[in-house]
Amino acid sequence: MASAFAHVVVPAVAYVALKSNAIHLRLFILAAVLSILPDADVLAFKLGIPYESQWGHRGFTHSLFFSALIALFCTAFWRRLHSHPVAVFLISFIACASHALLDAMTNGGLGVALYWPFDQERYFLPHRPIQVSPIGIKAFFTERGLRVLSSELIWVFLPGAVIALLAWAFRRRLPNSRV
């Protein structure tokens, strides 16, 4: 899996790129949480559920179906999020689904059940440059954790920063922009 730090990059970039009256800071905070939510499935290890099970790590919680259900649920709270319902659905879906896509770019694990419940197979993307992150906070603060952060810096943080900066600059040039 990619680290929690890398997973938050996608909603941060979306917030910077799409910031408007339709997208409130509350929605960004929710999206940041949703970008990490699929890894709640690591609890399956404690319950004795095997990794390769559809209920195991990188199983159903890493699917586009799960992301859509979560996004629909979050959309019910659009007023409390002070954001347009379409924006809530899209940002929530992107945040949650991006988790699976980043994990599918890692060089370890069994892949992600991207198309669950319609397909039980686990997938990786053709290009897998991100070092797989160790599970657990203690294991992350090791030499391996530094290698993970280095690969995420190159493949997630820097591209995310460039996209956010370009989007911010583009929005600044728009008439009546309130960046």
C-alpha positions in Angstrom: 0.0 0.0 0.0 1.0 3.6 -0.4 1.4 5.5 2.9 -1.4 7.5 4.5 0.7 10.6 3.6 0.5 9.9 -0.1 -3.2 9.0 0.0 -4.0 12.5 1.3 -2.2 14.2 -1.7 -5.1 13.5 -4.1 -7.8 15.2 -2.1 -5.4 18.1 -1.3 -4.8 18.6 -5.0 -8.5 18.3 -5.8 -9.3 20.9 -3.2 -6.7 23.4 -4.5 -7.6 22.7 -8.1 -11.4 22.9 -7.7 -11.8 25.3 -4.7 -14.9 27.3 -5.1 -18.1 28.1 -3.2 -19.2 24.6 -4.0 -16.3 23.0 -2.2 -15.9 24.0 1.5 -12.9 23.2 3.7 -15.2 20.6 5.5 -15.4 18.6 2.3 -11.6 18.6 2.0 -11.3 17.3 5.6 -13.8 14.5 4.8 -12.0 13.7 1.6 -8.7 13.4 3.4 -10.3 10.9 5.8 -11.9 9.0 2.9 -8.6 8.8 1.1 -7.3 6.6 4.0 -10.6 4.8 4.8 -10.0 1.8 2.6 -7.1 0.7 4.8 -9.5 0.1 7.7 -9.5 -3.4 6.1 -6.3 -4.1 7.9 -8.5 -5.0 10.9 -9.2 -8.2 8.9 -5.8 -9.4 10.0 -6.8 -9.1 13.6 -10.0 -11.0 12.9 -8.2 -13.9 11.2 -9.4 -13.0 7.7 -6.8 -14.0 5.1 -5.2 -11.2 3.0 -6.4 -12.9 -0.2 -10.1 -13.0 0.9 -12.5 -10.5 -0.7 -13.0 -9.3 2.9 -9.2 -9.0 3.5 -6.7 -6.3 2.9 -7.0 -4.6 -0.5 -10.3 -6.5 -1.0 -13.8 -4.9 -1.2 -12.8 -1.6 0.5 -10.5 -1.0 -2.4 -13.2 -1.3 -5.0 -14.8 1.4 -7.2 -18.1 0.0 -6.0 -17.2 0.7 -2.3 -16.0 4.2 -3.3 -19.3 4.9 -5.0 -21.3 3.7 -2.0 -19.3 5.8 0.4 -19.6 8.8 -1.9 -23.4 8.4 -2.1 -23.6 8.1 1.7 -21.5 11.3 2.1 -23.6 13.2 -0.4 -26.5 12.9 2.1 -24.6 15.4 4.3 -24.0 18.0 1.6 -25.6 20.8 3.6 -23.5 20.1 6.7 -20.4 20.0 4.4 -21.4 23.5 3.0 -20.8 22.1 -0.4 -22.8 21.4 -3.6 -24.1 17.7 -3.6 -22.5 17.0 -6.9 -19.1 18.3 -5.6 -19.6 16.1 -2.4 -20.2 13.0 -4.5 -17.3 13.6 -6.9 -14.7 14.7 -4.4 -15.7 11.8 -2.0 -15.5 9.3 -4.9 -12.2 10.6 -6.2 -10.7 10.6 -2.7 -11.8 7.0 -1.9 -11.1 5.6 -5.3 -7.7 7.2 -5.5 -6.6 5.0 -2.6 -7.0 1.8 -4.7 -5.3 3.4 -7.7 -2.3 4.5 -5.6 -2.1 1.0 -4.0 -2.3 -0.5 -7.5 0.9 1.5 -8.4 2.9 -0.2 -5.6 5.4 -2.9 -6.1 4.1 -5.3 -3.5 1.1 -7.1 -2.1 -1.6 -9.0 -4.0 -3.1 -6.1 -6.0 -6.5 -4.5 -5.4 -10.0 -5.8 -5.9 -10.9 -2.8 -8.1 -14.0 -4.2 -9.7 -15.5 -6.1 -6.7 -18.3 -7.4 -6.4 -18.4 -8.0 -10.2 -14.9 -9.4 -10.4 -12.9 -11.0 -7.5 -9.5 -10.7 -9.3 -6.9 -8.3 -7.9 -5.2 -5.8 -10.2 -2.1 -3.7 -10.4 -1.5 -0.9 -12.8 1.0 -1.6 -15.6 3.5 0.9 -14.1 4.2 0.2 -10.4 6.9 2.7 -9.2 5.8 3.3 -5.7 7.5 1.2 -2.9 4.9 -0.7 -0.9 4.6 0.8 2.6 4.9 -1.4 5.6 1.7 -1.9 7.7 1.9 -0.3 11.1 3.3 3.0 12.4 6.3 1.4 14.1 7.5 -0.4 10.9 7.1 2.8 8.9 9.9 4.6 10.8 12.6 2.4 9.5 15.0 2.5 6.5 12.3 0.8 4.5 9.9 3.6 5.5 12.4 6.2 4.1 12.5 4.3 0.8 8.7 4.4 0.6 8.7 8.2 1.3 11.4 8.7 -1.3 9.4 6.9 -4.0 6.2 8.7 -3.0 8.0 12.0 -3.1 8.9 11.3 -6.8 5.7 9.7 -7.9 3.0 11.3 -5.8 4.0 14.5 -3.9 6.0 16.2 -6.6 3.4 15.6 -9.4 0.7 16.6 -6.9 2.4 19.8 -6.1 3.0 20.7 -9.7 -0.7 20.0 -10.6 -1.9 22.0 -7.6 0.4 24.9 -8.4 -0.7 24.9 -12.1 -4.4 24.8 -11.1 -4.0 27.5 -8.5 -2.1 29.7 -11.1 -4.8 29.1 -13.7 -7.6 29.9 -11.2 -5.8 33.1 -10.3 -5.9 34.3 -13.9 -9.6 33.8 -14.2 -11.7 37.0 -14.0 -13.5 37.4 -10.6 -11.2 34.8 -9.1 -11.0 34.7 -5.3 -8.0 32.4 -4.8 
